[in-house]
C-alpha cells in the first residue's frame, strides 16, 4: 500500500483528501503545516507527500528545502490553490516531482501519485542500472602482452570463485576497478549485484550513512530510514574503491561487518545481517598509513586475504602498443572516423614516455589523437604528450607555464581551431578564450 502524507493548512481539505484517497486504496495521514509534517516524517515512513505551498508557520518551500538534504525523502507532489509562476519554479527547483493546482481531478491525482511512487522506487534502481551499464560498456578483460600483467590475470582467475576479501593495489589509472569487475564477472555471484563506492568522494559525515544506512531522526534532515549499500548489495559484491581514504572511526565498524556480516544503521540499535563479498582497492601506501595511525592494521589484514598488485604501465612497456591500438579502434568507432593504426614515430613517442597517469592517461591521449585525425593512421603530431622541459635558469616550469605550453600545443595541433581545441582539452570554448587572453595570445 502506498503511504501518502497530505500537508495543507485547510482542515476540511485534509479531511477530503484522506477520505477520497483512502477509498482509492492509499494509506493517508495529514499535517497542517511544515513543522507538523516534519514531526510525522521522523516517526513514520511515507512514499509520497502532497504539499501545499502557502501555509502559516513553515510553508511548503521551506519544508522542501529542509528535506533536500535527506536522500531517502519521499517524492513530493505540490498541490496548491495559490499557484504562481514563482511558486512553481521554486517547487521544481527544490525537487518537486509534479505540480497540480486546486481544484484537482481525483483520477488525475491518483495517476500522478502512482507515477510518483514508481519514480521513487526506481530512483535507487536507476543508479544501480547506470553503474551496470557503465560496467557492461567497459572492457571485461585486461589487454596485455607482458608477463607481469599475465600473472595478475592468472591470480584473479584463481581468486574469483572464492568469497574471500581481496585488496587490489596499484597507482591511479592502472586498472584497479577493471580488476574488481573481472573478479565479480568470474565469481559465483556474477549474476547478482555489484555495487561500487568511492570512499574518497564522500565526507566523513556521509560515508557511514552511505555504507550502512541510517534510521529516521539519526541526524538533522534524516526524516526517513535510508538503506545503506551493504543492504543493496546483499548476496552480491561490494567494491570499496580508495579504501585508504576511509575515516579511522568507521574502520572498526567495517572490520566488525567483515567478520560477522552484521551491522547497524546510523542511529539504530538493531543488528542487521547481509551476505556480501567485499573487494577493496587503493593507490595509497597502506603500511605507511598504518604507521601514521590512519588505517587499522587488523582491518588491513582482514581485507588483504588476497592481494592483487597491478604494475604501473612504465614497468610493462610491452603492453603500450596493443593498448594504444585498442584505444584508437575504440574511439574511431565512437566518433565514426576512418582512423586506423599508428605510425612508427607516434608509437616511438608513446614508448619513450613514462606514463605517470598509467593506462587512463594513455586512453585520454589516444582519444585526443583520434579527434585530431581525419583518416589513416595516427601521426606523431596528433599525439599530445605533456612535456616538462626545464625553465630558464635551469629550474622546473611552474604549473601555470606547463598549462600554457600544453594548451598552445593542442591549439596548434587543432590548426588554430578553438572549438576543436576546447573539445580536446575537455573545457568549454569560453574558458579556453579566457586562458588564451590571460596568456596574451592573439585571438
Secondary structure, 3 states (H helix, E strand, C coil): CCEEEEECCCHHHHHHHHHHHHHCCCEEEEECCHHHHHHHHHHCCCCEEEECCCCCCCCHHHHHHHHCCCCCCCEEEEEECCCCHHHHHHHHHCCCCEEEECCCCHHHHHHHHHHHHHHHHHHHHHHHHHHHHHHHHCCCCCCCCCHHHHHHHHHHHHHHCCCCCEEEECCCCCCHHHHHHHHHHCCCCCCCCEEEEEHHHCCHHHHHHHHHEECCCCCCCCCCCEECHHHHCCCCEEEEECHHHCCHHHHHHHHHHHHHCEECCECCCCCEECCCEEEEEECCCHHHHHHCCCCCHHHHHHHCCEEEECCCHHHCHHHHHHHHHHHHHHHHHHCCCEEEEECHHHHHHHHHCCCCCHHHHHHHHHHHHHHHCCEEEECHHHCCCCCCCECHHHCECCHHHHHHHHHHHHHHHCCCCHHHHHHHHCCCHHHHHHHHHHHCCCC
